[in-house]
């Protein structure tokens, strides 16, 4: 399935969840319901997937991706206030750390709001990394 088709299915599942639950629940409720709906739609979903952030081969931090669908799209459900620019930046950072190119920020408020984020991963330039090491020596 193409990425556009997959994101459309995910968004459709988000609307199904919102239509059933309405606004006002905590983020975790929407995350759990969306995972159920995506699985019902025949999609492979991993919840709270740990991701390590690496720098120069060392783990410097970690985070949990709320949902990873079909190993290709990170989905970050949000509830309450409208998602901020920080949520968008956070999703792009998750995409960078995982080498996943596409993500969805889905806000469950009075209506469903979706922001698509893409990140084309570029492997680190080994020459630049070596130059950085040489500068430290």
QUIGI-V167671 format. One record per pair of residues at least 24 apart in sequence whose C-alpha atoms are under 8 Angstrom apart, sorted by the first residue. I is the first residue (numbers start at 1). J is the second residue. D is the distance in Angstrom with one decimal. If there is no record, write none. Layout:
# QUIGI-V167671
I J D
I J D
This chain:
# QUIGI-V167671
7 73 7.8
7 104 7.8
10 38 6.8
11 114 7.6
13 37 5.9
13 38 6.2
13 41 7.9
14 106 7.7
14 112 7.4
15 112 6.6
18 108 6.8
18 111 7.6
18 112 7.0
22 110 7.5
23 108 6.3
23 109 5.2
23 110 5.5
23 111 7.4
24 79 7.5
24 80 6.9
24 109 7.0
25 79 7.1
25 80 7.9
26 79 6.1
26 80 7.3
27 77 6.5
27 78 5.4
27 79 4.9
27 80 7.7
30 77 6.9
30 79 7.8
30 108 7.5
31 66 7.2
31 67 7.6
31 77 6.0
35 67 7.4
43 69 6.8
43 70 6.3
44 69 5.8
44 70 5.0
44 71 7.7
45 69 4.7
45 70 6.3
45 71 7.9
51 97 7.4
51 98 6.9
52 97 7.4
53 97 5.7
54 97 7.6
56 129 7.7
65 94 7.4
71 100 8.0
72 100 6.0
72 101 7.3
72 102 6.9
73 100 6.7
73 101 7.3
73 102 5.1
73 103 5.1
73 104 7.3
74 100 7.5
74 102 6.6
74 103 4.5
74 104 6.3
75 103 5.7
75 104 4.8
75 105 6.1
75 106 7.2
76 103 7.7
76 104 6.2
76 105 4.9
76 106 6.2
77 105 6.0
77 106 4.7
77 107 5.9
77 108 7.3
78 105 7.2
78 106 6.0
78 107 4.6
78 108 6.1
79 107 5.6
79 108 5.0
79 109 6.0
80 108 7.3
80 109 6.2
81 109 7.5
82 107 6.8
82 109 7.4
83 107 6.6
88 117 7.6
91 117 7.5
92 117 6.7
92 118 7.2
92 119 6.5
95 119 6.2
95 121 8.0
96 120 8.0
96 121 6.2
